[in-house]
């Protein structure tokens, strides 16, 4: 009887902590197949060399998560951090350098890069990240290629690119044919039959265009990391470039060895229960955030 009472008391005292770990946590470790505490996620960030935080572009909470990760990585690396942006193509690196260093103000930066045309999403969503970079005198890297290059590759393959286009690409483009990632691309391509996309491009060229996109962004980040040994990097990019570790992470790992990588896929907190039914390996950690937050 005494043992029964002890077990009962133990259950009552420990149950709240257990429930918090399942319901209150916002970090789900795909490798461990369980929710982890905030401090464990912080430790993981601090121990990484390259941190990827994916986003749904128009959701403020995703960008708040990116800034949070940046601050933790910055603390761990003592200011030796570069932020890589999908939002800017590499031809804009000089303007980005000027802005990050404080040589030009925000208005001049936005005009030089033509933010509305180059990216289009509300700059205010990204402003806190840029402000932090300038305040802490961190580095920033323009990762992307001009949009037309991805479009031309999707329609006609690499042969559709001219010599000027190829200057933005790494010498070799490798296509990730991972089954899970390929299935995702097939779904985004639109499948088969009468889908209009089938009339303007093949799936093979569509997948190749994604490879051109991810390989180029990884190469631009790799260049910085090769030239700046011991620095850390935060990659700010859409979830589609992070998921399954099959986009930028897969490409960057091949280019710069012996670095510790950590990826986050940001998902709406309202979908937590739905996600747990599949526990899809979207990234190393799924970070649940409030998509309704402003």
C-alpha positions, 0 to 999 in steps of 0.5 A, a space after each residue: 500500500 505504501 509503495 502504491 501511494 509513493 508511485 501515485 505521488 511520483 506520478 502527480 508530481 512529475 506529470 506536469 513536467 511531462 505534459 509541458 514537454 509534450 504540449 508546451 515545447 515548440 521544438 521537436 527533435 526529428 532524430 530523437 523523435 521527441 520534444 526538447 526543452 528550449 535550453 536544449 535547442 539553444 545548446 544545439 544552436 551554440 554547438 553548430 557551425 552552420 544553422 539553417 532556419 527556414 521560413 514561410 516568407 510572409 509569416 513574422 514568427 518565422 523571422 522572429 525565430 531566425 533572429 532568435 537563432 542568430 542571437 544565440 549563434 552570435 553569442 557562441 561565436 563571439 561575433 564571428 557570424 555571417 548571415 546568408 540571405 536567399 532574398 538577394 542575388 550575389 550581384 548585390 553583394 557590394 550593396 549588402 556589404 555597404 549596408 552591413 558595415 554602416 556605410 549606407 543607410 537603410 533607404 539607400 540600401 533598399 534603393 540600390 538593391 530594388 528590394 520590391 523587385 528583387 524580393 517583393 515581400 515586406 522588408 519590415 519582416 526582415 528589418 530586425 535581422 538586418 538591424 541586428 547585423 548592423 548593430 553587432 557588425 556581423 557579415 552578410 552574404 547574398 546567396 541567390 542567383 538572378 531569378 531568370 537563371 532558375 526560370 531558364 533552367 526549368 524551361 530548357 535545362 543548362 543549355 538554355 543558359 548563356 555565358 553571362 548566366 553561368 558566371 553565377 553558377 558553381 562549376 559543377 551542378 549535382 542533382 539530389 535524387 533523394 527519394 523523399 525530396 524527389 517526391 516533394 518536388 514531384 508534388 510541387 511540380 504538379 504531377 502528371 496529366 493535363 497540368 499546365 507545367 507539363 507543357 512548358 517544362 519537364 520534371 527533370 528540368 524542374 528538378 535541375 532548376 532546383 539543383 541550380 538554385 540550391 547548389 549556387 546558394 550553397 556555393 556562395 556560402 561556402 566561399 565565405 566559410 572557406 575564406 573565413 575559417 572558424 566563422 559561423 553562418 546562419 542561413 535565412 531561406 524558404 523552408 523548401 530550401 531547407 527541408 529534408 536537409 536536401 537543398 542548401 544543407 546537402 549542397 553545403 555539406 559537400 563543399 565545406 567539410 568538418 562543420 557541424 550543421 543544424 537545420 530548423 523547419 518552421 511550422 505553424 503551431 496549430 499543426 503540431 498534432 497533425 505533424 506528430 501523426 507523421 513525424 516527417 523528417 522535415 529538418 533536424 528540428 521542427 520549430 513550431 511558431 505562431 503563424 498568426 503573430 504580427 
